[in-house]
Amino acid sequence: MPAVVIGDKGYDSDEFVKTIEARGAKAVIPPRKNRMEQRDYDKTAYKDRNLVERFWNRIKHNRRVATRYEKTARNFLGFVQVAAIMVLLVT
């Protein structure tokens, strides 16, 4: 189980945050601006979400990952791993 779950404002609901915390993880989700009671979150950890988003964007440059040609989850995971290795080698 992860120690931290990072999400964007779309996942800001009391029920979702309670589910994450019930499983022993910390929710790093910024509150929506129309929320009556603003919740604190770790802004430094939230910035790490950008790295993950950019990494997935680079992986999706491979057409097989973006369109998911693979029929089984095992084969799809294998190609995601190959694409990730290619991204890491090029960078």
N, CA and C of each residue as an Amber inpcrd file, in Angstrom:
protein
   273
   0.8460000  -1.1850000   0.0000000   0.0000000   0.0000000   0.0000000
   0.8880000   1.2430000   0.0000000   0.5530000   2.2270000  -0.8280000
   1.3770000   3.4360000  -0.8620000   1.2260000   4.2600000   0.4120000
   2.2490000   5.0180000   0.7200000   2.2110000   5.8910000   1.9010000
   1.4860000   7.1920000   1.5930000   1.5270000   7.6120000   0.3150000
   0.9180000   8.8790000  -0.0950000   0.1390000   8.6510000  -1.3890000
  -1.0700000   9.2010000  -1.4470000  -1.8730000   9.1720000  -2.6680000
  -2.0350000  10.6110000  -3.1370000  -1.5230000  10.9020000  -4.3420000
  -1.5670000  12.2590000  -4.8800000  -2.6090000  12.3150000  -5.9810000
  -3.4830000  13.3100000  -5.9090000  -4.5090000  13.4860000  -6.9220000
  -4.8000000  14.9450000  -7.1540000  -5.5330000  15.2340000  -8.2240000
  -5.8630000  16.6320000  -8.4910000  -7.1960000  16.9920000  -7.8300000
  -7.6670000  18.1970000  -8.0650000  -8.8670000  18.7000000  -7.3940000
 -10.1220000  17.8960000  -7.7220000 -10.1040000  17.1890000  -8.8270000
 -11.2500000  16.3640000  -9.2060000 -11.5280000  15.2360000  -8.2240000
 -10.5350000  14.8480000  -7.4580000 -10.6860000  13.7680000  -6.4760000
 -10.9340000  14.2870000  -5.0690000 -11.2290000  15.5540000  -4.9440000
 -11.4570000  16.1530000  -3.6260000 -12.8840000  15.8860000  -3.1630000
 -13.0530000  14.7860000  -2.4700000 -14.3300000  14.5000000  -1.8150000
 -14.0230000  13.8940000  -0.4510000 -14.8690000  14.1990000   0.5140000
 -14.6320000  13.7000000   1.8740000 -14.5970000  12.1780000   1.9120000
 -15.4800000  11.5490000   1.1580000 -15.5540000  10.0890000   1.1590000
 -14.2730000   9.4690000   0.6040000 -13.7570000  10.0340000  -0.4870000
 -12.5410000   9.4980000  -1.0950000 -11.3380000   9.6820000  -0.1690000
 -11.2250000  10.8450000   0.4460000 -10.1110000  11.1140000   1.3630000
 -10.1870000  10.1860000   2.5800000 -11.3870000   9.9560000   3.0950000
 -11.5470000   9.0430000   4.2350000 -11.1580000   7.6180000   3.8640000
 -11.4810000   7.2020000   2.6370000 -11.1100000   5.8600000   2.1810000
  -9.5970000   5.7130000   2.1080000  -8.9270000   6.7350000   1.6130000
  -7.4670000   6.6970000   1.5290000  -6.8530000   6.6250000   2.9210000
  -7.3410000   7.4720000   3.8240000  -6.7890000   7.4960000   5.1750000
  -7.1210000   6.2370000   5.9600000  -8.2510000   5.5940000   5.6600000
  -8.6070000   4.3400000   6.3320000  -7.6460000   3.2180000   5.9550000
  -7.0470000   3.3240000   4.7860000  -6.0930000   2.3150000   4.3430000
  -4.6670000   2.6300000   4.7770000  -4.4980000   3.6840000   5.5520000
  -3.1950000   3.9990000   6.1220000  -2.3140000   4.8960000   5.2760000
  -2.8810000   5.5300000   4.2700000  -2.0950000   6.4260000   3.4150000
  -2.5000000   7.8700000   3.6760000  -1.6600000   8.7710000   3.2150000
  -1.9400000  10.1960000   3.3640000  -2.4570000  10.7210000   2.0270000
  -3.5490000  11.4730000   2.0550000  -4.1320000  12.0370000   0.8390000
  -3.5230000  13.4110000   0.5810000  -2.8910000  13.5590000  -0.5750000
  -2.3340000  14.8440000  -0.9850000  -3.1760000  15.3150000  -2.1710000
  -4.3070000  15.9310000  -1.8510000  -5.2670000  16.3940000  -2.8410000
  -5.6490000  17.8210000  -2.4770000  -5.3870000  18.7830000  -3.3650000
  -5.7580000  20.1590000  -3.0340000  -7.2790000  20.3080000  -2.9910000
  -7.7830000  21.1060000  -2.0660000  -9.2400000  21.2760000  -1.9770000
  -9.7600000  22.1850000  -3.0800000 -10.9930000  21.9570000  -3.4710000
 -11.6220000  22.8430000  -4.4390000 -11.8380000  24.2020000  -3.7930000
 -11.8620000  25.2420000  -4.6030000 -11.9720000  26.5840000  -4.0310000
 -13.3620000  26.8730000  -3.4730000 -14.3880000  26.1250000  -3.8990000
 -15.7370000  26.3610000  -3.3850000 -16.0590000  25.5210000  -2.1490000
 -15.0710000  24.8500000  -1.6100000 -15.2570000  24.0260000  -0.4110000
 -15.4480000  24.9260000   0.7980000 -16.4210000  24.6120000   1.6270000
 -16.7060000  25.4190000   2.8120000 -15.5490000  25.3570000   3.8170000
 -15.0380000  24.1630000   4.0350000 -13.9390000  23.9730000   4.9810000
 -12.7090000  23.5240000   4.1990000 -11.7470000  24.4330000   4.0240000
 -10.5430000  24.1160000   3.2630000  -9.6630000  23.1540000   4.0570000
  -9.1680000  22.1560000   3.3750000  -8.3350000  21.1310000   3.9770000
  -6.8710000  21.4280000   3.6430000  -5.9600000  21.1670000   4.5720000
  -4.5260000  21.3490000   4.3210000  -3.9970000  20.1570000   3.5320000
  -2.9790000  20.4190000   2.7130000  -2.3140000  19.3520000   1.9750000
  -0.8460000  19.7130000   1.8030000  -0.0410000  18.7350000   1.5290000
   1.4000000  18.9190000   1.3800000   1.6960000  19.4450000  -0.0240000
   1.9790000  20.7330000  -0.1390000   2.1790000  21.3650000  -1.4410000
   3.4650000  20.8770000  -2.1080000   4.4670000  20.5630000  -1.3200000
   5.7190000  20.0670000  -1.8880000   5.5200000  18.6920000  -2.5270000
   4.7980000  17.8130000  -1.8460000   4.5290000  16.4860000  -2.4040000
   3.6180000  16.5770000  -3.6240000   2.7120000  17.5510000  -3.6280000
   1.8020000  17.7020000  -4.7610000   2.5570000  18.0980000  -6.0260000
   3.6550000  18.8120000  -5.8740000   4.4550000  19.2040000  -7.0380000
   5.0780000  17.9920000  -7.7200000   5.2830000  16.8980000  -6.9910000
   5.8290000  15.6790000  -7.5860000   4.8620000  15.0510000  -8.5870000
   3.5870000  15.3620000  -8.4760000   2.5880000  14.8400000  -9.3940000
   2.9180000  15.2620000 -10.8280000   3.4880000  16.4540000 -10.9790000
   3.8520000  16.9550000 -12.2970000   4.8730000  16.0410000 -12.9760000
   5.8230000  15.5170000 -12.2240000   6.8190000  14.6090000 -12.7900000
   6.1720000  13.3510000 -13.3490000   5.2230000  12.8220000 -12.6120000
   4.5290000  11.6090000 -13.0560000   3.6980000  11.9000000 -14.2990000
   3.0130000  13.0250000 -14.3300000   2.2010000  13.3980000 -15.4890000
   3.0780000  13.5620000 -16.7330000   4.2190000  14.2130000 -16.5970000
   5.1120000  14.3960000 -17.7410000   5.6860000  13.0690000 -18.2120000
   5.9810000  12.1550000 -17.2570000   6.5070000  10.8450000 -17.6220000
   5.4720000  10.0640000 -18.4290000   4.2210000  10.0510000 -17.9780000
   3.1700000   9.3400000 -18.7220000   2.9390000   9.9660000 -20.0830000
   3.0580000  11.2800000 -20.1770000   2.9180000  11.9380000 -21.4710000
   3.9940000  11.4530000 -22.4420000   5.2170000  11.3080000 -21.9490000
   6.2900000  10.8140000 -22.8100000   6.0740000   9.3620000 -23.2060000
   5.5870000   8.5460000 -22.2900000   5.3260000   7.1430000 -22.6150000
   4.2240000   7.0430000 -23.6650000   3.2320000   7.9090000 -23.5850000
   2.1170000   7.8540000 -24.5350000   2.5050000   8.3050000 -25.9390000
   3.7230000   8.7810000 -26.1330000   4.1940000   9.0690000 -27.4810000
   4.3270000   7.7770000 -28.2740000   4.4630000   6.6590000 -27.5690000
   4.4550000   5.3500000 -28.2200000   3.0010000   4.9790000 -28.5010000
   2.6930000   4.7910000 -29.7300000   1.3000000   4.5950000 -30.1390000
   0.6530000   3.3730000 -29.4870000   1.4090000   2.3240000 -29.2710000
   0.8360000   1.1160000 -28.6760000   0.3620000   1.3540000 -27.2480000
   1.0370000   2.2380000 -26.5360000   0.6250000   2.5460000 -25.1660000
  -0.5940000   3.4560000 -25.1890000  -0.5770000   4.4600000 -26.0460000
  -1.6680000   5.4360000 -26.0830000  -2.9810000   4.8130000 -26.5220000
  -2.9390000   3.8910000 -27.4760000  -4.1800000   3.3090000 -27.9960000
  -4.4800000   1.9400000 -27.4240000  -3.5560000   1.3970000 -26.6770000
  -3.6890000   0.0940000 -26.0180000  -4.0820000  -1.0170000 -26.9750000
  -3.1470000  -1.3340000 -27.8640000  -3.3690000  -2.4230000 -28.8200000
  -3.3680000  -3.7890000 -28.1500000  -2.6650000  -3.9080000 -27.0490000
  -2.5160000  -5.2060000 -26.3960000  -3.8530000  -5.6710000 -25.8160000
  -4.1390000  -6.9490000 -25.9660000  -5.4050000  -7.4950000 -25.4760000
  -5.3650000  -7.8300000 -23.9830000  -4.2200000  -8.2790000 -23.5080000
  -4.1350000  -8.6800000 -22.1060000  -3.3760000  -7.6380000 -21.2980000
  -3.6780000  -7.5820000 -20.0240000  -3.0170000  -6.6310000 -19.1290000
  -1.5300000  -6.9510000 -19.0130000  -1.1840000  -8.2340000 -19.0680000
   0.2170000  -8.6470000 -18.9660000   1.0340000  -8.0980000 -20.1350000
   0.5080000  -8.2150000 -21.3380000   1.2220000  -7.7160000 -22.5110000
   1.2870000  -6.1860000 -22.5060000   0.2200000  -5.5520000 -22.0730000
   0.2120000  -4.0890000 -22.0010000   1.2530000  -3.6010000 -21.0030000
   1.3200000  -4.2380000 -19.8430000   2.3120000  -3.8670000 -18.8380000
   3.7220000  -4.0570000 -19.3820000   3.9300000  -5.1220000 -20.1120000
   5.2400000  -5.3620000 -20.7050000   5.6440000  -4.2450000 -21.6560000
   4.7130000  -3.8080000 -22.4940000   5.0680000  -2.7390000 -23.4210000
   5.2280000  -1.4040000 -22.7090000   4.4570000  -1.1660000 -21.6440000
   4.6540000   0.0570000 -20.8530000   6.0540000   0.0540000 -20.2510000
   6.5100000  -1.0930000 -19.8020000   7.8570000  -1.1830000 -19.2440000
   8.9240000  -0.9290000 -20.3050000   8.7170000  -1.4660000 -21.5150000
   9.6530000  -1.2270000 -22.5980000   9.6810000   0.2630000 -22.9480000
   8.5020000   0.8910000 -23.0260000   8.4230000   2.3190000 -23.3410000
   9.0950000   3.1520000 -22.2410000   8.9010000   2.7440000 -20.9820000
   9.5270000   3.4770000 -19.8800000  11.0520000   3.3740000 -19.9570000
  11.5540000   2.2160000 -20.2960000  13.0160000   2.0350000 -20.4280000
  13.5300000   2.9140000 -21.5670000  12.7930000   2.9650000 -22.6680000
  13.2210000   3.8010000 -23.7950000  13.2400000   5.2760000 -23.4030000
  12.2410000   5.7190000 -22.6520000  12.1970000   7.1260000 -22.2120000
  13.3770000   7.4120000 -21.2880000  13.6660000   6.5040000 -20.3840000
  14.7680000   6.7150000 -19.4510000  16.1400000   6.6860000 -20.1440000
  16.2790000   5.8690000 -21.1970000  17.5470000   5.8120000 -21.9130000
  17.7810000   7.0590000 -22.7670000  16.7100000   7.6130000 -23.3180000
  16.8410000   8.7910000 -24.1760000  17.1000000  10.0400000 -23.3520000
  16.5450000  10.1070000 -22.1530000  16.6750000  11.3230000 -21.3460000
  17.9980000  11.4430000 -20.6850000
